[in-house]
Amino acid sequence: MLDITAISKTFHPGTPNARQALRQLSLHLEDGEFATIVGSNGAGKSTLFGAIAGSFYTDEGRILLDGTDLTFQPEHRRSRVIGRLFQDPMRGTAPHMTIEENLALAYLRASHGSPFRRITAKDRERFRSQLAQLDMGLEDRMHQPVGLLSGGQRQALTLLMATMVPPKLLLLDEHTAALDPATADKVLELTRRIVAEHRITCLMVTHNMAQALSLGNRTLMMAEGSIVLDVSGAEREGLTVNDLLERFRSGAGHALDNDRILLA
Ligand SMILES: Nc1ncnc2c1ncn2[C@@H]1O[C@H](COP(=O)(O)OP(=O)(O)OP(=O)(O)O)[C@@H](O)[C@H]1O
């Protein structure tokens, strides 16, 4: 489904602030795979997501999704087939528009409809039943502005918007890290359910090592712009968090230094 071949990205090249964030990184994901990603601070995890989503073009390498070459496709075109959630629940929704209007925009974009088409009664019914599945009472607040929702409600809505037409790829960048523990658990459970139900190919950055091993079918570890560890199947099932840290140390040549992992 996703084929990344030897992508590199340097920010501010040729200046004293030059920083190589991705180094010849290659990654292949099968259809329906769900891989978690952990890594040190500044390892390039968010940059990898930016490269895939088209926030910038890479300096070299190729990115293919479901056989289509995205390498030089603009971000707005990729957003029809790639869903992305950020740590900040305020991103990804328009606060002054109602829940219904936000859902309509997401739906029309992903279903290749005209963004100016009217919302029909049938659309409204679909939105209502999808909102009800979040179990947060949002189906009765469809005419309220999204800005009135709590962080957790807003992140759940963003998740729904990103998946109501299942994307070819879902990128989750620590999307529960800014939520309180109970809400984070709820949004994570929703994520697990929606991804499994639609068999969405998914990459999820997390600083929670236990989650990195328990969610999905594969764990990737990044250091200095490269993937230094890639485990799946029986090998992954037998791993503990300590094993993972040890494997990272031998792959990267140094201990995993991520302040959020240490705090967790
Ligand atoms: N827009 C940018 N301009 C300049 N440098 C950047 C930019 N974005 C990222 N970087 C640098 O690229 C490197 C990789 O950053 P990135 O945010 O991808 O790391 P990360 O693995 O997501 O880190 P963290 O876990 O701390 O969020 C860092 O050194 C960062 O400072």
The ligand as an ORCA input file, in Angstrom:
! r2SCAN-3c Opt
* xyz 0 1
  N      10.307     23.095      9.727
  C      11.503     22.821     10.227
  N      12.540     23.656     10.076
  C      13.753     23.369     10.573
  N      14.045     22.237     11.247
  C      13.062     21.366     11.448
  C      11.734     21.610     10.944
  N      10.960     20.548     11.292
  C      11.752     19.687     11.973
  N      13.012     20.174     12.058
  C      14.161     19.513     12.696
  O      14.244     18.218     12.131
  C      14.554     17.253     13.140
  C      13.461     16.211     13.204
  O      12.302     16.819     13.761
  P      10.917     16.045     13.980
  O       9.943     17.040     14.516
  O      10.573     15.308     12.752
  O      11.321     14.991     15.110
  P      10.382     14.046     15.994
  O      10.978     12.692     15.929
  O       8.972     14.210     15.590
  O      10.656     14.663     17.450
  P       9.766     14.790     18.775
  O       9.590     13.409     19.344
  O      10.621     15.624     19.653
  O       8.469     15.453     18.388
  C      14.722     18.052     14.434
  O      16.084     18.320     14.605
  C      13.949     19.313     14.177
  O      14.499     20.388     14.915
*
